[in-house]
């Protein structure tokens, strides 16, 4: 299976609205900058979800893989650009959640000044 987070969105005008805050998450960027013990995601998972043979670790790893697969497909199919550690959240259960979808299809900053190509 794959996993995506369903956002609640409230349209306020024809050009704007409000997206819900996502609880119990931290951006990968913030995690890397603010956790002095952070080495890599594998080590982070071992520290926070227990040893490899623990059920909590296995569940978190499955959550990570299922959400990574889902968001990888969505970003590829919709050509979502501007993916970086500040736009990817990690939940307290190990899921990844992508945020900030301002640039997709042929849209880019600076009147389509161009993005790198990615398969």
C-alpha positions in Angstrom: 0.0 0.0 0.0 0.9 3.7 -0.3 0.0 6.5 2.0 -0.7 10.2 1.4 -1.9 12.8 4.0 -5.3 14.3 3.1 -5.2 18.0 3.7 -8.2 20.0 4.9 -8.5 23.1 2.8 -10.8 26.1 3.2 -11.2 28.4 0.2 -11.6 32.0 1.3 -11.5 33.7 -2.1 -11.1 32.5 -5.7 -7.3 33.1 -5.3 -6.6 32.1 -1.7 -7.5 30.0 1.3 -6.2 28.2 4.4 -4.6 24.8 4.7 -4.8 23.0 8.0 -1.7 22.8 10.2 -0.3 19.3 10.3 0.2 18.1 13.9 3.1 16.1 15.3 5.5 16.8 12.5 8.9 18.3 11.9 10.6 19.3 8.7 13.6 17.3 7.7 15.5 20.6 7.5 14.6 21.5 11.0 15.4 18.0 12.3 18.9 18.2 10.7 19.5 21.7 12.0 18.2 21.4 15.5 18.8 17.9 16.7 22.4 17.7 17.8 22.3 13.9 17.7 21.0 13.7 14.1 23.3 11.8 11.8 20.9 10.4 9.2 17.3 9.1 9.0 18.3 5.5 9.7 20.0 6.5 13.0 17.1 8.8 13.9 14.6 6.0 13.4 16.7 3.6 15.5 16.9 6.2 18.3 13.2 7.2 18.2 11.4 3.9 17.3 13.7 1.3 19.0 15.9 -1.4 17.7 15.4 -3.1 14.3 13.5 -6.0 15.8 11.0 -3.8 17.6 7.4 -3.6 16.3 7.5 0.2 16.6 10.5 0.4 14.4 9.0 -1.9 11.8 5.8 0.1 11.8 7.6 3.4 11.4 9.8 2.0 8.6 6.7 0.7 6.8 5.0 4.1 7.2 8.1 5.8 5.8 8.4 3.5 2.8 4.7 3.7 2.0 4.6 7.5 2.2 7.9 7.9 0.3 6.6 5.8 -2.5 3.3 7.7 -2.7 4.8 11.1 -2.7 7.5 10.1 -5.2 4.8 9.0 -7.7 2.7 12.1 -7.1 5.6 14.4 -7.5 6.7 12.6 -10.7 3.2 12.5 -12.3 2.3 16.1 -11.4 5.8 17.4 -12.0 5.9 19.0 -8.6 9.1 21.1 -8.3 10.9 22.8 -5.4 11.3 19.7 -3.3 13.8 20.2 -0.5 14.2 19.3 3.2 12.1 22.3 4.2 9.1 21.1 2.2 9.1 17.6 3.5 7.8 16.8 7.0 8.3 13.7 9.1 5.5 12.6 11.4 5.8 11.2 14.9 4.8 7.8 13.4 7.4 7.9 10.6 5.4 9.1 7.6 6.7 11.6 5.2 4.4 14.5 4.2 5.1 16.9 1.4 4.0 20.5 1.7 4.3 23.7 -0.3 3.1 22.8 -3.8 3.5 26.3 -5.3 5.5 25.1 -8.3 4.2 22.2 -10.5 3.7 21.3 -14.1 5.4 24.1 -16.0 5.1 26.7 -13.2 8.4 28.0 -11.7 9.6 31.2 -10.0 10.5 34.1 -12.2 8.1 33.5 -15.0 9.3 30.0 -15.7 13.0 30.7 -15.5 13.5 27.0 -15.6 14.0 24.0 -13.3 16.4 21.2 -13.6 15.0 18.2 -15.5 14.4 15.0 -13.5 13.2 11.6 -14.7 
